[in-house]
Structure formats: structure tokens, C-alpha cells
Amino acid sequence: MVRESLARYAKSGVVTLEGLTAHGRGEAFDYLIGEETMESALLAEHTAAALLYSAHDPVISVNGNTAALAAEELAHLQKISGVAVEVNLFHRTPSRIKKVTRLLEDSGVVVLHGKRERLLPLSHERAFCLRHGIFSADVVLVPLEDGDRCKALVSMGKKVIVIDLNPLSRSARYANLTIVDELTRALSRIAGFLVGMDERTAAQLISSMNNYYFLEEAIKEIARRLAHALD
Amino acid sequence: MVRESLARYAKSGVVTLEGLTAHGRGEAFDYLIGEETMESALLAEHTAAALLYSAHDPVISVNGNTAALAAEELAHLQKISGVAVEVNLFHRTPSRIKKVTRLLEDSGVVVLHGKRERLLPLSHERAFCLRHGIFSADVVLVPLEDGDRCKALVSMGKKVIVIDLNPLSRSARYANLTIVDELTRALSRIAGFLVGMDERTAAQLISSMNNYYFLEEAIKEIARRLAHALD
């Protein structure tokens, strides 16, 4: 069902052909973790909720795949947290920005508008973002991000939360916090944790945050599952 | 480069949108094995060469992804072995069969022609194949096959060789021989092994063939690589 829906979004231009391949890579990793949230990912999601809770100007950076897969989960998370949503595309054209924005707004997401400027330390088109959006954010949640942009955001001093099923990807390694889980599961869990969050819990989770631990645990879990795959 | 080429083939209809996602899944597994042929895969490729060498009527079943990725390797393998090539698509339309056939023929592959009949124990469109092709074959090499068709071919008593980067896939488990390697690497290695093959070597390789061993070794190798991924 997800694949058919993505294929439809590819036909309408929301998702790129490269986005379909990227989704396939994610599927393979989700298969390896048993299509379930791992224990370490659950703690990462709890910590992500803490970061969003404590942020002054949190922003979610949304690309075509994210909008196609999780518009409703984004709307729900935004309703709970008030987090801002900026459309930020790797394959960036005005027409695609419009299509992705429309899709999100149709699902009830409030999307930031305005003129994109070259504000990120990246070459070409990928440097563009909104001054009152990602550029000003202290915490940025970037699901399904490319490694270079993740690195650039970290270099600007932002706390970057990545959702990426591949614990070995460049994004996963550059991020301050990596959630190795499927996108819709991760967003729903973060929303759930935000409901019960308080300042003390948030401070504790943030102070003990260790991304190396999250990556290592995810890799161990995949290796464990593989070891028993033929049993 | 491969991704861009596949995206072009998706635009021209050779590759389906679902095919792009499937390719992404393969990419993830290739990444996990280090984009190199594993030792166990090398033995599987040697054994595949033995099966093709000893076959009376070997056929390679080619789908859109296989044609898009490996038309030249198929032409080379066919030149060495004389193996027949049948275009057999999961998303089957006369127009796609023509496009895939044309692509193969442009690369020098001799493709079987004729009227497809419902000859495989499968539902719908997927039952179709050529009577003088896959239906009559004793050994079928099916790169990137779906699990059901692989199972159906095995149930007909054929020796089925699968090339699949996911050692846990249904195809990988149903096949008589699974090569856990990237398609173009696998086809080139099989061609190389065919050049030096003789009857005695072929008989030895076939008599000691154990697909469980190949799958287990592939999984162990992936787990070993994962364990050291963050070193």
C-alpha cells in the first residue's frame, strides 16, 4: 500500500524517482529491524521529544518523501507541539515546493511561507532555506535528510535530530540525535512522548543523550536479528 | 550514475516505479556487504556456472530492472554460454515487453520471441511464459525475481538460480541456488567461471551445492561487517 501510494506521488511530482529508490533502501533496513521500533529507538524518540519540548524555535524540515509518507503524523505532531514546518527539498523547483506544501496543508499542517535565501553553508540550490524557519531554529528535526545538509546544520550550531533507518548513513553519524526507526512510527512516538513531557524529564534525557550509543545499539540489534534469521 | 540511468529507464517505461523501490532495497544490502563479492557468493557464482554448463536447456529470465542494469553483461554471458534469454515481466504489458526486448537486442542479446501462454502454476498475468523458453528449461537463472514465481519454477522441477542481494528474501530461500551479490558483478563472474569450466569440475560443484550454506554465510558476513561498522 505504501509503495503504491509513493508511486502515485511520484507520478504527480511530489516524490522524485530518486526518492523512490531512497525509500527502497529504507524498506530494506526496516525489514532488518523487523518493522518494529527497537528499544534504543524508543529512547531516542523520547529524547527527541525532550529536545523539541525544550527548544525555543524548533523546525521540522520536510521533503517530498516525508510529506508523501507522513503528512497526517506531521499534522498531529504539530498540533501537540506547535513546531514549525518548513518545506525544504533536495531536488528543489518552485513547482515541487508548491505541490509538497499543498499536500501538507491539505492534511492540516501549517507550513511556513516566504522567500528562500541562500543561508546554509552548502553549494548550489541546497543552500536555500527560510530566514524565519530553519535558519533561525535551535532544534531541527530532519527526517530522511541527506548527509551534507545534516552536517551543514550541525556546523551552524543547531541541534539536529535525524530519522533514518540506516544507522550507518552519513546523516545518522553527523546528527546530534539519530532515530533509527520508520518515519511514521517515529513521528507518532515522538508525539506520544511530548504529551507526557515535563521539564525535569526533558533535562535528564538531554543530559544523558549519546548518539554513539543509539547507533551502536541499532547496529547490534540488526546483527542479532540477522544471526537468528534462518532459525 | 546507476540511479540516474534507472531513473531515465523509469521515464521511458522499461523500469517500473516499483522497480525503482526494489532497486533501492538491493542498494541497501549491497552497502551492507561492502559493495564487494563475498567469498560465499564467489562459490555460488562458480556453482551457477557449473549448472549452466551442465544444463540441456538453460534460460535466463529477464525483467525490466535486469535489462536496465545489465544488458551488456547478459550479452557477454550469452556469447560465452549460448544460454537463451526470455523477457518475463512482473508488471507485464505488450508495450513493456517490446521496450525491454528492444533494449536487450540493442546491446547484442538474442531474445526469444513467440506467443506467451499460461504455463506456470501462478495466478493472473504472472503465469505467462514461452513454451520453448522458461517452460521447457531445465535450469533457469532468474535475477531479481519475485518469490512466488521462484517457488513456482522450483515446483515444476527446474533448477532455479536466483541473484538477490537480500539473503532473507523469499526468492533467496526458495531457490536451488542463491547468489547474494550485485547483478552485474554476479553475471560477469559467472561468465568468467564458464570460460574455464569442465565436466568434472561442474559435477563436483553441483554435487556439493548447499543453498542453506550460501544463505547462512551471506548473513554471517553481513553481521560481521555490521559488528565493525562503527570502528
Interface residues (C-beta under 8 A of the other chain):
Chain A: R3 L6 A7 A10 K11 L17 E18 L20 T21 A22 H23 G24 R25 G26 E27 A28 F29 Y31 N166 P167 L168 Y212 L215 E216 I219 K220 I222 A223 L226 A227 A229 L230
Chain B: R3 L6 A7 A10 K11 L17 E18 L20 T21 A22 H23 G24 R25 G26 E27 A28 F29 Y31 N166 P167 L168 Y212 L215 E216 I219 K220 I222 A223 L226 A227 A229 L230
